[in-house]
C-alpha cells in the first residue's frame, strides 16, 4: 500500500471524515485528499501530524507492500531509444500533470510532428 492508501485506511478505521482529519492535523481538505489519491506525497512533518491525530506510529503510514516493478519491454526500448537522461526529464515532469494535461501535451506533440511532414 502507498502512503495515501495507508492514510485513507487508518482514517476510515478511526471513523474520521476527510474534514475531521484535515482540521485536527491542520492541513487543507484538498491537500489531504491529494495525499490519499497519491497525487502528492506528504512531507515527513505532515506524516507526523497525521499519525499523531490518528494515534498510530508514523512508520505505519510509511509502510509499503513491495510490488514487482518489472519494466515492460516496450518501455525499456523507448527509454533506450531516447536516452536515460531525456527519459528521466520527461517522466519527472509528467508526474506533475494530470492525465488530461498529459493528453493535451501529447496532442500538441502530434500536431508538431504533422507540421514537419
Buried (B, 14 or more C-beta within 10 A) or exposed (E): EBBBBBBBBBBEEEEBEBEBBBBBBEBEBEBBBBBBEEEBEBEEEBBBBBBEBBEBEBEEBBEEEEEEEEEEEEEEEEBEEEEEEEBEEEEEEEEEEEEEEBEEBEEEEEEEEEEEE
